[in-house]
């Protein structure tokens, strides 16, 4: 199985760095479709909850319902019997993915 999700840890770190240290690292993501002001809070909300404007509509096809780190996702997969759980890098993407915040995991059952 291959699983691609937004990297919650990367999003959280970029958001905290932007808010506390005025870092612009989150701008690597180049996600400005709904964020013309390049506000890090709007960016974090949009990237955590939906690709849209960060305002989740319950049941919308493009809403995220959970936040994952690599460690947590590996733990969850292991708990339900997956083996050979390994990270994937962006060279293994099968589509455009989530850009800067991609996180891929592959595993076997």
N, C-alpha and C positions, 0 to 999 in steps of 0.2 A: 504494500500500500504506500502511496505517496500522499502526504498531507502538506498543504501550503496555507499558512495563516499569517496575519500581521504579528510581528514580534513585539509583544507588549512591553518587554523590558527595554527594548531600543526606543520605543515611543516614550515611555515614562522617563528614561534618562534624558532624552533630547528635550522633553518638556520641562523637567526640573532644571536642567542646565540653562535653558532659555529664560525661565522665570527668575532664577536665583543669581545667575552669572551673566545674563544678557547674551548668552551664546546664540549664534545663528546656525548651529549645526543642523537643526531641524529643517532648514531651508534646502539642504541637500536633496530632500524628498521631492522638491519641485511640485508640490501639491497645492495649487492656488486657485483651482476652479471655483471654489466657494469661499475663498479666503484672500480677497484682494489686498487686505491690509497686512497680510503675513503675520497675523496674531498667533503666537504659539499656543494659546489656550484653544482657539478655534481649530488650529491644526490638530492638536492632540485629541480633541473631542471627535473631529471628523475621522481621524485615522483609527481611533479605538472603536467607535461605535458604528460608523458607516462611511462609505466613500463620499457620501453627500455632504450636506452642510453641518453635520454633527447632531442634527435633531432627528432622532430615531422615530420612525413610524412603526408601531408594533406590527409585526408580521411582514414588513417590507422585505423584499428579496435580497436587498443589499445591506442588511443590518448585521452587525456582529453581536453575539450574545455572551461572549466570554473573552477574557484576556489571558494570553498564554505567554510563558517564558519557555525556553527550550527545556530546562530542567523539569518544569511542571508537566509539559506535554509528554515528555519521555516517561515520567512517573505514571501518568494516566494510561498511556499505552501499555506499559509493563503490567499494570494492575489488571488489565483485561486480557492478558495473555499474549501480547505481541512480543516478538523476539527480534534480535538483530536490529535494534532501534538506532538509527544513525542520522546525523544531520545531513542536509543536502545544501549545495551552494547554488547561486544564481545561474551557473552554467547548465544546471539541470532543469531549469524552468521550461514548462511546456506552453506557456502563454506570457502575457505581459506581467502578470503577478502584481504584487503590492509595491514594487519599486524598492526604495531605500529600506522599507520595513519588512521585507520578505523574510519568512522563516519556513524552511522546508525540512520535513522529517520523513524518512522512509522506514518501514518495518515489515516484518513477515509474521503471519499467524499460522 
